[in-house]
Amino acid sequence: MHVLLFLLANWRVALITTAAVTALTMGVVVYNNVKDSGRQEERSRIERETNDATSRANEAERLVRSCRASGGMWDHAANRCSRP
């Protein structure tokens, strides 16, 4: 009850305080949204790089297996199949 009477008597203080709290809350919300957006972009970039690396590794494994299946030997230095 005393708080209500104080706020009614000091409505300017209450209005300024409410505006300040609202502005601060909105600032925190915007900051967190920007931060989360950047985090998601970075996560997507890392996932893309991981998928690309996995695809390259799978292709390299396929080439080595194909080489060996055809009777060749994989030359790691030259990065190609050497057939006798």
Biopython code that builds the backbone (N, CA, C, O; Angstrom):
import numpy as np
from Bio.PDB.StructureBuilder import StructureBuilder

atoms = [
    (1, "MET", "N", (0.820, -1.189, 0.000)),
    (1, "MET", "CA", (0.000, 0.000, 0.000)),
    (1, "MET", "C", (0.864, 1.253, 0.000)),
    (1, "MET", "O", (0.554, 2.228, -0.684)),
    (2, "HIS", "N", (1.952, 1.223, 0.773)),
    (2, "HIS", "CA", (2.836, 2.376, 0.834)),
    (2, "HIS", "C", (3.531, 2.605, -0.509)),
    (2, "HIS", "O", (3.773, 3.740, -0.919)),
    (3, "VAL", "N", (3.844, 1.495, -1.181)),
    (3, "VAL", "CA", (4.498, 1.611, -2.490)),
    (3, "VAL", "C", (3.559, 2.263, -3.479)),
    (3, "VAL", "O", (3.978, 3.118, -4.259)),
    (4, "LEU", "N", (2.297, 1.876, -3.460)),
    (4, "LEU", "CA", (1.310, 2.458, -4.362)),
    (4, "LEU", "C", (1.143, 3.954, -4.101)),
    (4, "LEU", "O", (1.068, 4.746, -5.040)),
    (5, "LEU", "N", (1.087, 4.327, -2.865)),
    (5, "LEU", "CA", (0.965, 5.753, -2.525)),
    (5, "LEU", "C", (2.210, 6.520, -2.964)),
    (5, "LEU", "O", (2.116, 7.644, -3.457)),
    (6, "PHE", "N", (3.378, 5.899, -2.780)),
    (6, "PHE", "CA", (4.624, 6.552, -3.212)),
    (6, "PHE", "C", (4.622, 6.751, -4.727)),
    (6, "PHE", "O", (4.983, 7.819, -5.222)),
    (7, "LEU", "N", (4.207, 5.698, -5.468)),
    (7, "LEU", "CA", (4.199, 5.791, -6.929)),
    (7, "LEU", "C", (3.186, 6.821, -7.420)),
    (7, "LEU", "O", (3.443, 7.549, -8.379)),
    (8, "LEU", "N", (2.052, 6.876, -6.765)),
    (8, "LEU", "CA", (1.052, 7.874, -7.157)),
    (8, "LEU", "C", (1.558, 9.289, -6.888)),
    (8, "LEU", "O", (1.307, 10.200, -7.677)),
    (9, "ALA", "N", (2.260, 9.472, -5.789)),
    (9, "ALA", "CA", (2.776, 10.793, -5.442)),
    (9, "ALA", "C", (3.976, 11.167, -6.315)),
    (9, "ALA", "O", (4.212, 12.346, -6.578)),
    (10, "ASN", "N", (4.730, 10.163, -6.762)),
    (10, "ASN", "CA", (5.929, 10.410, -7.551)),
    (10, "ASN", "C", (5.803, 9.739, -8.923)),
    (10, "ASN", "O", (6.653, 8.935, -9.303)),
    (11, "TRP", "N", (4.758, 10.066, -9.649)),
    (11, "TRP", "CA", (4.470, 9.397, -10.903)),
    (11, "TRP", "C", (5.576, 9.608, -11.937)),
    (11, "TRP", "O", (5.790, 8.748, -12.791)),
    (12, "ARG", "N", (6.276, 10.732, -11.873)),
    (12, "ARG", "CA", (7.372, 10.976, -12.823)),
    (12, "ARG", "C", (8.517, 9.981, -12.587)),
    (12, "ARG", "O", (9.086, 9.427, -13.527)),
    (13, "VAL", "N", (8.829, 9.778, -11.324)),
    (13, "VAL", "CA", (9.887, 8.818, -10.976)),
    (13, "VAL", "C", (9.480, 7.422, -11.439)),
    (13, "VAL", "O", (10.298, 6.682, -11.987)),
    (14, "ALA", "N", (8.227, 7.068, -11.219)),
    (14, "ALA", "CA", (7.736, 5.751, -11.629)),
    (14, "ALA", "C", (7.795, 5.604, -13.146)),
    (14, "ALA", "O", (8.175, 4.550, -13.656)),
    (15, "LEU", "N", (7.425, 6.645, -13.857)),
    (15, "LEU", "CA", (7.436, 6.601, -15.322)),
    (15, "LEU", "C", (8.857, 6.485, -15.855)),
    (15, "LEU", "O", (9.111, 5.688, -16.758)),
    (16, "ILE", "N", (9.768, 7.249, -15.324)),
    (16, "ILE", "CA", (11.168, 7.197, -15.763)),
    (16, "ILE", "C", (11.784, 5.835, -15.436)),
    (16, "ILE", "O", (12.514, 5.265, -16.247)),
    (17, "THR", "N", (11.486, 5.322, -14.250)),
    (17, "THR", "CA", (12.005, 4.007, -13.853)),
    (17, "THR", "C", (11.462, 2.916, -14.763)),
    (17, "THR", "O", (12.209, 2.030, -15.179)),
    (18, "THR", "N", (10.180, 2.967, -15.074)),
    (18, "THR", "CA", (9.569, 1.984, -15.968)),
    (18, "THR", "C", (10.191, 2.054, -17.355)),
    (18, "THR", "O", (10.477, 1.022, -17.962)),
    (19, "ALA", "N", (10.401, 3.256, -17.855)),
    (19, "ALA", "CA", (11.018, 3.420, -19.181)),
    (19, "ALA", "C", (12.447, 2.890, -19.181)),
    (19, "ALA", "O", (12.867, 2.247, -20.144)),
    (20, "ALA", "N", (13.190, 3.149, -18.125)),
    (20, "ALA", "CA", (14.572, 2.681, -18.045)),
    (20, "ALA", "C", (14.634, 1.160, -17.982)),
    (20, "ALA", "O", (15.459, 0.545, -18.658)),
    (21, "VAL", "N", (13.780, 0.557, -17.187)),
    (21, "VAL", "CA", (13.747, -0.909, -17.078)),
    (21, "VAL", "C", (13.333, -1.532, -18.414)),
    (21, "VAL", "O", (13.898, -2.546, -18.824)),
    (22, "THR", "N", (12.364, -0.939, -19.084)),
    (22, "THR", "CA", (11.925, -1.440, -20.388)),
    (22, "THR", "C", (13.050, -1.345, -21.411)),
    (22, "THR", "O", (13.289, -2.295, -22.157)),
    (23, "ALA", "N", (13.738, -0.219, -21.454)),
    (23, "ALA", "CA", (14.844, -0.037, -22.404)),
    (23, "ALA", "C", (15.972, -1.030, -22.126)),
    (23, "ALA", "O", (16.541, -1.604, -23.055)),
    (24, "LEU", "N", (16.289, -1.227, -20.867)),
    (24, "LEU", "CA", (17.339, -2.175, -20.487)),
    (24, "LEU", "C", (16.947, -3.599, -20.880)),
    (24, "LEU", "O", (17.768, -4.344, -21.415)),
    (25, "THR", "N", (15.716, -3.971, -20.621)),
    (25, "THR", "CA", (15.233, -5.308, -20.984)),
    (25, "THR", "C", (15.295, -5.518, -22.490)),
    (25, "THR", "O", (15.732, -6.572, -22.951)),
    (26, "MET", "N", (14.866, -4.532, -23.255)),
    (26, "MET", "CA", (14.911, -4.645, -24.719)),
    (26, "MET", "C", (16.349, -4.744, -25.215)),
    (26, "MET", "O", (16.632, -5.482, -26.158)),
    (27, "GLY", "N", (17.244, -4.012, -24.593)),
    (27, "GLY", "CA", (18.653, -4.095, -24.968)),
    (27, "GLY", "C", (19.228, -5.482, -24.732)),
    (27, "GLY", "O", (19.977, -6.000, -25.561)),
    (28, "VAL", "N", (18.882, -6.074, -23.616)),
    (28, "VAL", "CA", (19.352, -7.431, -23.310)),
    (28, "VAL", "C", (18.775, -8.429, -24.305)),
    (28, "VAL", "O", (19.486, -9.326, -24.758)),
    (29, "VAL", "N", (17.509, -8.291, -24.649)),
    (29, "VAL", "CA", (16.873, -9.191, -25.615)),
    (29, "VAL", "C", (17.546, -9.082, -26.981)),
    (29, "VAL", "O", (17.847, -10.097, -27.609)),
    (30, "VAL", "N", (17.781, -7.860, -27.441)),
    (30, "VAL", "CA", (18.434, -7.659, -28.738)),
    (30, "VAL", "C", (19.853, -8.228, -28.707)),
    (30, "VAL", "O", (20.265, -8.902, -29.651)),
    (31, "TYR", "N", (20.587, -7.971, -27.658)),
    (31, "TYR", "CA", (21.953, -8.497, -27.527)),
    (31, "TYR", "C", (21.957, -10.019, -27.610)),
    (31, "TYR", "O", (22.765, -10.601, -28.334)),
    (32, "ASN", "N", (21.061, -10.662, -26.873)),
    (32, "ASN", "CA", (21.007, -12.123, -26.881)),
    (32, "ASN", "C", (20.612, -12.672, -28.247)),
    (32, "ASN", "O", (21.122, -13.712, -28.664)),
    (33, "ASN", "N", (19.709, -11.988, -28.950)),
    (33, "ASN", "CA", (19.320, -12.436, -30.292)),
    (33, "ASN", "C", (20.493, -12.351, -31.258)),
    (33, "ASN", "O", (20.709, -13.269, -32.049)),
    (34, "VAL", "N", (21.249, -11.267, -31.202)),
    (34, "VAL", "CA", (22.413, -11.109, -32.080)),
    (34, "VAL", "C", (23.468, -12.159, -31.748)),
    (34, "VAL", "O", (24.067, -12.757, -32.641)),
    (35, "LYS", "N", (23.686, -12.372, -30.465)),
    (35, "LYS", "CA", (24.669, -13.361, -30.015)),
    (35, "LYS", "C", (24.266, -14.764, -30.473)),
    (35, "LYS", "O", (25.108, -15.516, -30.963)),
    (36, "ASP", "N", (23.001, -15.120, -30.320)),
    (36, "ASP", "CA", (22.519, -16.435, -30.742)),
    (36, "ASP", "C", (22.604, -16.596, -32.249)),
    (36, "ASP", "O", (22.904, -17.683, -32.741)),
    (37, "SER", "N", (22.344, -15.535, -32.981)),
    (37, "SER", "CA", (22.440, -15.588, -34.437)),
    (37, "SER", "C", (23.874, -15.872, -34.871)),
    (37, "SER", "O", (24.105, -16.706, -35.747)),
    (38, "GLY", "N", (24.821, -15.194, -34.273)),
    (38, "GLY", "CA", (26.229, -15.429, -34.590)),
    (38, "GLY", "C", (26.662, -16.834, -34.226)),
    (38, "GLY", "O", (27.421, -17.468, -34.959)),
    (39, "ARG", "N", (26.178, -17.318, -33.097)),
    (39, "ARG", "CA", (26.501, -18.680, -32.663)),
    (39, "ARG", "C", (25.970, -19.695, -33.676)),
    (39, "ARG", "O", (26.668, -20.648, -34.022)),
    (40, "GLN", "N", (24.743, -19.494, -34.152)),
    (40, "GLN", "CA", (24.149, -20.414, -35.111)),
    (40, "GLN", "C", (24.897, -20.374, -36.453)),
    (40, "GLN", "O", (25.097, -21.413, -37.082)),
    (41, "GLU", "N", (25.306, -19.182, -36.887)),
    (41, "GLU", "CA", (26.074, -19.066, -38.126)),
    (41, "GLU", "C", (27.395, -19.818, -38.015)),
    (41, "GLU", "O", (27.793, -20.518, -38.946)),
    (42, "GLU", "N", (28.067, -19.677, -36.890)),
    (42, "GLU", "CA", (29.348, -20.361, -36.677)),
    (42, "GLU", "C", (29.149, -21.874, -36.625)),
    (42, "GLU", "O", (29.946, -22.626, -37.186)),
    (43, "ARG", "N", (28.107, -22.310, -35.966)),
    (43, "ARG", "CA", (27.799, -23.743, -35.893)),
    (43, "ARG", "C", (27.528, -24.297, -37.299)),
    (43, "ARG", "O", (27.988, -25.388, -37.633)),
    (44, "SER", "N", (26.793, -23.558, -38.107)),
    (44, "SER", "CA", (26.491, -23.993, -39.478)),
    (44, "SER", "C", (27.766, -24.069, -40.320)),
    (44, "SER", "O", (27.938, -24.997, -41.110)),
    (45, "ARG", "N", (28.658, -23.089, -40.148)),
    (45, "ARG", "CA", (29.914, -23.091, -40.898)),
    (45, "ARG", "C", (30.761, -24.309, -40.540)),
    (45, "ARG", "O", (31.318, -24.967, -41.419)),
    (46, "ILE", "N", (30.851, -24.600, -39.259)),
    (46, "ILE", "CA", (31.637, -25.751, -38.810)),
    (46, "ILE", "C", (31.018, -27.049, -39.328)),
    (46, "ILE", "O", (31.732, -27.952, -39.762)),
    (47, "GLU", "N", (29.706, -27.137, -39.281)),
    (47, "GLU", "CA", (29.028, -28.341, -39.774)),
    (47, "GLU", "C", (29.264, -28.521, -41.269)),
    (47, "GLU", "O", (29.483, -29.642, -41.729)),
    (48, "ARG", "N", (29.221, -27.431, -42.031)),
    (48, "ARG", "CA", (29.483, -27.490, -43.477)),
    (48, "ARG", "C", (30.906, -27.973, -43.743)),
    (48, "ARG", "O", (31.127, -28.827, -44.601)),
    (49, "GLU", "N", (31.868, -27.422, -43.003)),
    (49, "GLU", "CA", (33.262, -27.840, -43.177)),
    (49, "GLU", "C", (33.449, -29.312, -42.821)),
    (49, "GLU", "O", (34.193, -30.026, -43.492)),
    (50, "THR", "N", (32.780, -29.761, -41.773)),
    (50, "THR", "CA", (32.863, -31.170, -41.369)),
    (50, "THR", "C", (32.280, -32.069, -42.455)),
    (50, "THR", "O", (32.864, -33.099, -42.792)),
    (51, "ASN", "N", (31.139, -31.684, -42.996)),
    (51, "ASN", "CA", (30.521, -32.481, -44.062)),
    (51, "ASN", "C", (31.402, -32.528, -45.308)),
    (51, "ASN", "O", (31.518, -33.576, -45.943)),
    (52, "ASP", "N", (32.021, -31.408, -45.663)),
    (52, "ASP", "CA", (32.924, -31.373, -46.816)),
    (52, "ASP", "C", (34.126, -32.280, -46.595)),
    (52, "ASP", "O", (34.521, -33.019, -47.496)),
    (53, "ALA", "N", (34.706, -32.228, -45.409)),
    (53, "ALA", "CA", (35.863, -33.072, -45.089)),
    (53, "ALA", "C", (35.477, -34.551, -45.121)),
    (53, "ALA", "O", (36.247, -35.383, -45.601)),
    (54, "THR", "N", (34.306, -34.875, -44.619)),
    (54, "THR", "CA", (33.832, -36.255, -44.634)),
    (54, "THR", "C", (33.646, -36.739, -46.070)),
    (54, "THR", "O", (34.019, -37.865, -46.399)),
    (55, "SER", "N", (33.078, -35.904, -46.914)),
    (55, "SER", "CA", (32.884, -36.271, -48.323)),
    (55, "SER", "C", (34.226, -36.513, -49.012)),
    (55, "SER", "O", (34.377, -37.480, -49.759)),
    (56, "ARG", "N", (35.198, -35.636, -48.760)),
    (56, "ARG", "CA", (36.522, -35.813, -49.370)),
    (56, "ARG", "C", (37.189, -37.095, -48.872)),
    (56, "ARG", "O", (37.822, -37.811, -49.648)),
    (57, "ALA", "N", (37.047, -37.381, -47.582)),
    (57, "ALA", "CA", (37.638, -38.601, -47.024)),
    (57, "ALA", "C", (36.971, -39.843, -47.611)),
    (57, "ALA", "O", (37.651, -40.823, -47.915)),
    (58, "ASN", "N", (35.672, -39.811, -47.770)),
    (58, "ASN", "CA", (34.958, -40.948, -48.365)),
    (58, "ASN", "C", (35.383, -41.162, -49.813)),
    (58, "ASN", "O", (35.554, -42.301, -50.246)),
    (59, "GLU", "N", (35.552, -40.096, -50.552)),
    (59, "GLU", "CA", (35.989, -40.199, -51.951)),
    (59, "GLU", "C", (37.406, -40.768, -52.023)),
    (59, "GLU", "O", (37.691, -41.614, -52.871)),
    (60, "ALA", "N", (38.287, -40.313, -51.146)),
    (60, "ALA", "CA", (39.662, -40.835, -51.129)),
    (60, "ALA", "C", (39.666, -42.320, -50.789)),
    (60, "ALA", "O", (40.405, -43.095, -51.396)),
    (61, "GLU", "N", (38.852, -42.717, -49.830)),
    (61, "GLU", "CA", (38.775, -44.133, -49.468)),
    (61, "GLU", "C", (38.257, -44.951, -50.639)),
    (61, "GLU", "O", (38.750, -46.050, -50.892)),
    (62, "ARG", "N", (37.275, -44.432, -51.352)),
    (62, "ARG", "CA", (36.725, -45.137, -52.517)),
    (62, "ARG", "C", (37.800, -45.329, -53.581)),
    (62, "ARG", "O", (37.890, -46.397, -54.186)),
    (63, "LEU", "N", (38.618, -44.296, -53.813)),
    (63, "LEU", "CA", (39.681, -44.397, -54.811)),
    (63, "LEU", "C", (40.721, -45.452, -54.422)),
    (63, "LEU", "O", (41.163, -46.233, -55.264)),
    (64, "VAL", "N", (41.105, -45.471, -53.154)),
    (64, "VAL", "CA", (42.098, -46.441, -52.682)),
    (64, "VAL", "C", (41.538, -47.855, -52.785)),
    (64, "VAL", "O", (42.235, -48.757, -53.249)),
    (65, "ARG", "N", (40.316, -48.063, -52.371)),
    (65, "ARG", "CA", (39.701, -49.397, -52.458)),
    (65, "ARG", "C", (39.564, -49.846, -53.907)),
    (65, "ARG", "O", (39.804, -51.009, -54.233)),
    (66, "SER", "N", (39.177, -48.921, -54.765)),
    (66, "SER", "CA", (39.046, -49.247, -56.182)),
    (66, "SER", "C", (40.393, -49.643, -56.767)),
    (66, "SER", "O", (40.480, -50.583, -57.557)),
    (67, "CYS", "N", (41.437, -48.933, -56.382)),
    (67, "CYS", "CA", (42.786, -49.231, -56.848)),
    (67, "CYS", "C", (43.198, -50.636, -56.413)),
    (67, "CYS", "O", (43.684, -51.428, -57.220)),
    (68, "ARG", "N", (43.002, -50.929, -55.150)),
    (68, "ARG", "CA", (43.394, -52.239, -54.625)),
    (68, "ARG", "C", (42.550, -53.356, -55.229)),
    (68, "ARG", "O", (43.051, -54.451, -55.485)),
    (69, "ALA", "N", (41.279, -53.080, -55.456)),
    (69, "ALA", "CA", (40.401, -54.090, -56.039)),
    (69, "ALA", "C", (40.812, -54.428, -57.470)),
    (69, "ALA", "O", (40.584, -55.544, -57.936)),
    (70, "SER", "N", (41.414, -53.471, -58.160)),
    (70, "SER", "CA", (41.846, -53.715, -59.542)),
    (70, "SER", "C", (43.257, -54.276, -59.602)),
    (70, "SER", "O", (43.816, -54.423, -60.689)),
    (71, "GLY", "N", (43.846, -54.595, -58.442)),
    (71, "GLY", "CA", (45.168, -55.195, -58.403)),
    (71, "GLY", "C", (46.299, -54.200, -58.303)),
    (71, "GLY", "O", (47.463, -54.593, -58.380)),
    (72, "GLY", "N", (46.005, -52.941, -58.137)),
    (72, "GLY", "CA", (47.034, -51.917, -58.046)),
    (72, "GLY", "C", (47.450, -51.653, -56.608)),
    (72, "GLY", "O", (46.913, -52.228, -55.660)),
    (73, "MET", "N", (48.417, -50.768, -56.482)),
    (73, "MET", "CA", (48.869, -50.326, -55.164)),
    (73, "MET", "C", (48.750, -48.802, -55.123)),
    (73, "MET", "O", (49.123, -48.107, -56.068)),
    (74, "TRP", "N", (48.239, -48.318, -54.043)),
    (74, "TRP", "CA", (48.055, -46.863, -53.923)),
    (74, "TRP", "C", (49.379, -46.224, -53.553)),
    (74, "TRP", "O", (50.003, -46.585, -52.555)),
    (75, "ASP", "N", (49.798, -45.269, -54.370)),
    (75, "ASP", "CA", (51.039, -44.525, -54.129)),
    (75, "ASP", "C", (50.660, -43.255, -53.362)),
    (75, "ASP", "O", (50.124, -42.310, -53.939)),
    (76, "HIS", "N", (50.943, -43.243, -52.063)),
    (76, "HIS", "CA", (50.555, -42.100, -51.223)),
    (76, "HIS", "C", (51.331, -40.836, -51.591)),
    (76, "HIS", "O", (50.794, -39.732, -51.508)),
    (77, "ALA", "N", (52.586, -40.993, -51.994)),
    (77, "ALA", "CA", (53.398, -39.823, -52.345)),
    (77, "ALA", "C", (52.849, -39.139, -53.590)),
    (77, "ALA", "O", (52.772, -37.912, -53.651)),
    (78, "ALA", "N", (52.467, -39.943, -54.586)),
    (78, "ALA", "CA", (51.955, -39.383, -55.841)),
    (78, "ALA", "C", (50.440, -39.200, -55.801)),
    (78, "ALA", "O", (49.860, -38.571, -56.686)),
    (79, "ASN", "N", (49.807, -39.754, -54.770)),
    (79, "ASN", "CA", (48.360, -39.676, -54.618)),
    (79, "ASN", "C", (47.632, -40.242, -55.833)),
    (79, "ASN", "O", (46.694, -39.643, -56.359)),
    (80, "ARG", "N", (48.105, -41.440, -56.271)),
    (80, "ARG", "CA", (47.473, -42.108, -57.404)),
    (80, "ARG", "C", (47.688, -43.600, -57.311)),
    (80, "ARG", "O", (48.449, -44.084, -56.473)),
    (81, "CYS", "N", (47.008, -44.321, -58.180)),
    (81, "CYS", "CA", (47.090, -45.768, -58.205)),
    (81, "CYS", "C", (48.239, -46.179, -59.130)),
    (81, "CYS", "O", (48.350, -45.690, -60.254)),
    (82, "SER", "N", (49.091, -47.086, -58.639)),
    (82, "SER", "CA", (50.187, -47.637, -59.464)),
    (82, "SER", "C", (49.862, -49.092, -59.720)),
    (82, "SER", "O", (49.665, -49.872, -58.789)),
    (83, "ARG", "N", (49.808, -49.447, -60.989)),
    (83, "ARG", "CA", (49.508, -50.833, -61.348)),
    (83, "ARG", "C", (50.805, -51.482, -61.839)),
    (83, "ARG", "O", (51.580, -50.883, -62.584)),
    (84, "PRO", "N", (51.015, -52.730, -61.394)),
    (84, "PRO", "CA", (52.265, -53.425, -61.825)),
    (84, "PRO", "C", (52.245, -53.794, -63.302)),
    (84, "PRO", "O", (53.207, -54.373, -63.807)),
]
sb = StructureBuilder()
sb.init_structure("model")
sb.init_model(0)
sb.init_chain("A")
sb.init_seg("    ")
for serial, (resi, resn, name, xyz) in enumerate(atoms, 1):
    if name == "N":
        sb.init_residue(resn, " ", resi, " ")
    sb.init_atom(name, np.array(xyz, "f"), 0.0, 1.0, " ", f" {name:<3s}", serial, name[0])
structure = sb.get_structure()
